Every structure is written in structure tokens, then in C-alpha cells.
Amino acid sequence: MKNRVLVVGSGFMASEYLKVLSALECDVVVVGRGEEKINILRSIYPQFTYFAGGLDWFLKNSGEVPNYAINTTNIDQLKVTTCLLIEKGIKNILVEKPGDTSIEGLKEIQDCASGNSSLVFIAYNRRFYASVLQLKHEVELDGGVTSVHFEFTEWLHTIDSELFSEQALNKWMISNSSHVIDTAFSLIGKPSVLNAIVSGQNIISWHPSGCLFTGSGLSEQGIPFTYHSNWKAPGRWAIEINTERRKFYLKPMEKLQVQLLGSVQIGDFSINDQLDQDFKPGVYLQTKTFLKCEFEKLVNLNDQLKMTEVYNKIGGYK
């Protein structure tokens, strides 16, 4: 794929995208702020073009820019950098989740995009896990999903609050756990009925809205769902999917397991997950989908605005 792509950011996710773009033989320009991180990336992928000094400097001093951009900046910088890319004339932009943690911020991006005829998509790579794609195929064979349960428990002991902005931490369920919630509702449709209970307010200093999230509802396809996540207890990210014939487990989400009707045995389901072993899971297919303009498979801004209303209710955010 000979697409020319601008990658904004020089951290962990930028490196993961560059690995994919290298395999796809893309022409890539990387823009970051600091020389140190840029030099590390240059040493790994010397075939790409690199600029330090930040996106604003680059856009003011560059000539023609690519039609494709991937925005991997920190959450508190996603909105402003995405709008800069749009205003420069870049037409297709993939932004790391969640795009922005607020409805107001997403609407700013949307207004900017529609005024400049740009398309913006939010990168939820777990939709492209081999396990999730295989699951979608299997539930179709069974006649569809009958119910879903999911868990988005966060491991607080692994989160260094010094590494993240207040904006990201205060809405951590949107900043991080939304990966699970987005995947679950991508299987059954967005909620049409949502009964959400949030408990444990002010127990986590950086996440005052709560630490215990339970709820239930119906999706727009009429499929019932439940969820339960206690951030002050053991747990993990997981989705359980029921059909009339089988029960499937994404637990962990990279792995697909199955339980047959009339049995208590849970077995591994064989999947071809070589791409998820060679690259950060889901990122290869997500990036290829974006560059092939198969946009119907991606999360657009309208999707994200509707889901942010859901995230706000589940997380107890104002």
C-alpha cells in the first residue's frame, strides 16, 4: 500500500502504528515534539521522514500534506491536534480513542471536520481482534446474539496517575475502559434502554465519580445486556456472549472460548490470530481498513458522540 500517511506523536502507540505502516510499505511522515523519542523511532524505522518541534510548527512550515493522518497524541491533546490537521486540509484522519472525553470536545471536532470536508474516525482497535471477528462469524451461524454480559474492571495498582492528565483520569472509563464497552455494543447495537448504577463516589481520588459500576438494558436490536465492574476488587476486561446454541467468552479479549449447550466445559476456539501476534492486536487490520477507505467498519464522530452519552451515564459523569 503506497499511501502517504502523517503520524502525529512519537510515543508507544506511534511506534505500534509505524510497525504496521512499515509492513504495509507506506510513505510515512512522523511529527513529534521531542528529539529523543523521534530519534528512537528513526533508529527503528529509518525509511520514514521525521520532524521534531511539534505539529503546529510542522504544519506552518510544511508544504503539501498527506490525505491520511493518524493522531496518537495524549488524550488532552487529541482535540486540538485533530482540528489542526483538519484545518490544514487533511481529509482522512484516524484519532486514538476517545477523540475527546467530552461531548463538547467531540462536537468541536465535528464542526471543524464538516466545515472542511474531512472525515474523522476513532481508533477502537479491539473491534479488529481476530477473536472478535471470529466471534461475529460464529454468532451469525448460530442465528444471532441472545444476550451479553461484560466487565471493564480496571487494575488500579497498575495505573500511575502521574503519567496522565487530570482530564484523562477523571473520565478514565472513557479514556480506557471504553475499549470493552465499545466492543460489546458493536456486537449488539447501541443501547436503547440503559439502567446504570454508579457507587463508590470519592473513593478513588483521581476518579471521584465512582468505582463500582453495575447496570442493564436493551440494545437497539432488542438484545438484553448486563455489566458489573468493581475497580476496588479483583477482575478483568471480559465479554460473555450467548446464542441459542453456544456461549462465547472473550476473557481475555484476545482469546475466544466456547461453551456448548448442555455442557459445563469451556474450551478454546481455534482462531487465526497471527496478525495479532505479529503486531499490537487489532492495529494492523484497523490501519489497513482505514487506508483502504472501508470507513463503514470504523467508529465515526456521530457514533462516538452517541456512545459518549452512554459512557457518561455508565461512568456517572456530568
N, C-alpha and C positions, 0 to 999 in steps of 0.2 A: 504494500500500500504506500503510494508515494505522496500521501497528503503532507502538507506543510502545517505544523502544529506549534503553537506557542504554549509553553508550560510556565505557569506563574507559581513561584515558590521553589524552595531548594531544600526542603525537609524530607521527612520519611516518605510521605505519600508522593512527592515529586519523584523521588528515586524509584518508587514502585511503578509509576506511570512510564518513566523513562525506560525501564526494563522491558515493558510491553511495547513501547514505541520503537525501541531498537529491534525487537523481534519482527515487528511489522514493517521495518525498513522505512520509517517515516523521516521526513526532513524536519528537524526539531530546533526551535529556539527556546532556550531556558533563561528566565529572568528571575533573579533573586535579589535580596538586599545585601547580604554579607559575602565577602570574598572567600571566606573559609569554607562555607558549605558549597559554594559554587565550584571551588577548586576540587573538592572531594568528588562531586558529580562529574566534573570534567575528566578526572583521572579514571573514572569507571567507564564513561561513555564519551570518548574523545571525538567521536564523529559529529557531535552536535555543536551548535553555536551557543555561547554563554555570555550573559551580561549581568554584572552586579550593579548595585546602586538603586534598585527598586523599580517597580513598574511605572510609576509616574515619570521618572527620568527617562526610562526606555521609550515610552510612548511619545514623549515630547521630542526625542532625538532620533527616532527611527523613521524610516520611510514606509514602504508598503508592509503591511502586516498580514499574517495568515488569515484564512477564513475560519480556522478552527483554533480554539483555545481551551486549555484545561487549567482551572483555577484551584490550586492546592494550598492557598494561604490559610492562616489561622482563622478560626471562626469569627473573631471580632473584626477581621479584615475582609471577609468574603464579599460583603455587600459593596463596599467602596471600590474594591478591585474589579468586581464584575461590572459595575457601572462604568468604570474607566475603560474596560475592554469594549463594552457596547458603544460608548461614545467615540472610540477610535475607529469603529466601523467593522469590528469582528462580528460575523453573522451567526456562528455556531459555537456555543460556549457550554462546556461541562464543568459544573461547580461542585466541589466537595460538599457532602451533606453537612449541615442542613440548608445551605444557601444563606440563611439568616435565621436567628432564633425567634424572631418576631414576625407577626403578620404585617406590621407596618414596614419593616425592612424588606420583606418579600415583595410587597406592593410597590416599593420604590424601584426595585429591580425590574418588576413587570412593566411599570410605566416607562422606564428608561428603554427597555427592550422593544416595547411596541412603538415607541417614538422613533426608533432607529432600525426597525425591521430585523431585529436579531432574535434568535431562538436560544433559550437558556434551559438547561436540564440539570437536575440534581443527581449526584452520583451516589446511588444506593447499590453498592456492588453485590450485596448478598442476594439480590434478585437473580444474579447470574452465576451463583454457585452451581456446580454440577449436580449437587444433591437436590437443590430446589427445582432445577429444570427437569430432572428425572421425576421428582415428586409430581410436578404438574402433569407430566405424561401419564403417570400411573393412576392418578385420581380421575383423569378423563376416561381411562379404561374401566374404572370402577363405577362410572356414571356420575362422578362429581363429589364434592366435599359435602358432608352432612353436618359437621360441627368442628370447631377449632378451639384449642386452649393454648395460650402462650405465656411465657415468663421472660422478663427482662431484668432480672436481678443484677445489680452492679456490685463488684467486689471493691468496697471502699478502701480496703487496706492496700490496694494496688494503685490508687489514684493519688498522685501528688498534686495537691491543689495549687502549689507554687508554679506549676508548669502551664496553668490555664488561666484565661481571663475570667473576670467576675461574670461577664455575660455568658460565657460557655458553662461555667459551674452552676450558676443559679438556675439554668434550664438544662441540666445535664441529661435529662431524659430525652430532650430534643437533640442535644449535641451529640449524644452517643447511643442511648438505648433505642432511639427511633429506628435503628437498623432492623431490630427484631419486629417492631410494630409494623413498619412498612412492609416487610416480607410477609407477615401474617395476612395483612389486608390485601396484599397483591394477589393472594390466593383466593379470596372470597369476596372482594369488593369492599369499598369504604363503608364505615358504619352508617346505618340509617337510624338505629336506636343505640344509645350508649349510656349505661348506668355506671358512673365512675365514683369510687370512694377513695379518698386520699387521707391517710392517717400519719401520725408521727411528725407533726409540724415542729420546726426549730430544733430537731434532734441533731441534724447534720448542719453545722454552722454555715457551710457554703451552699447548701441546698435547702433553704428554710421551708419550702412549700410542703415537704413531706418526705417520708422514707418507706412507706408501706402503701402499695397501690393494688387495689382489687376492683374488679368490675365485670360487667357482662353486657351483652347486647345482641343486636341482629345486624348483619351486613345488608347492603343494598340488594344483594341477591337472595335475601331471606335466610341466610345461614347463621345459626347461633354461634356465639363465641364467648369465652371467658378468659380472664387473665388474673394472675396473682404474682406480685413481685415484692419481696421484703428485703430492702437494702441493708438491714441490720441483722440478717440471718443468712445462713448458707443458701446457695442457689446458683443458678447459671442462666444463660440465654438458651431458650428452648421453645420449640413449637411442636404441638401434637395435632395431627390431622386425622379425622375419622371419615371413612366412607362406609358404604353398606357391607363391604367385603373385608376391608383391612383397616388397620390403624397404623399410621406412619409417624415416626419420630425424627425430628431434626434436633438432635441432642447428643453432641454438639451440632451446630447448624451445618458444618461441613460434611456431616455424615448422615446417611439415610438408613433408618432401621424400620422394620416392618413386623407387625403382629397380625396373624390371621384370625378370622372369625372362629370362635370356638377353641382358641388356644391361648395360653398364657406365655408362650415362648416368644421372645423378641430376638429377631435375627438381623444381621447386617444385610442390606440390599446392595448388590453389586452395581457400581456406577463407574463410568469412565471419567475420572477426575484428574487426568494428567495435567491439564492446564492449570488446575487449582494447586497442584504440587509444584509446577514449574514457576508460577507467578503468584502474587498475592491473590488468594481466592476471589474469583469473580471479576477481577480487574481486567484481565485480558479480553474476555467476551464483552464486557461493558464498553471498553475503549473501542474495540472493533465495531461494535454496534453503533456507537456514536460517529465514528469516522465513515461508516457506510450509510449514514443518514437514515438508519432504521429507527427513527425518533419515536415511533409509537410504542417501542419497548422500554423507553426511558421515562423517568419522572419529570414532567414539565412543571412550569411555575403554577399553573392552575391546580394541578394535582397537589403540589406542595402546600399551597395556600389552604386547600380544603383539609389536608391532613394535619396542618399545624393547628387548626381549630380542634381537631381530635387530640393531638398531643397536649395542648393546653388543658383540656378537660381531664385527660388521664393523669397529667402531672400536677394538677392543681395550680396552674399558672394563671396569673391575672393578665 
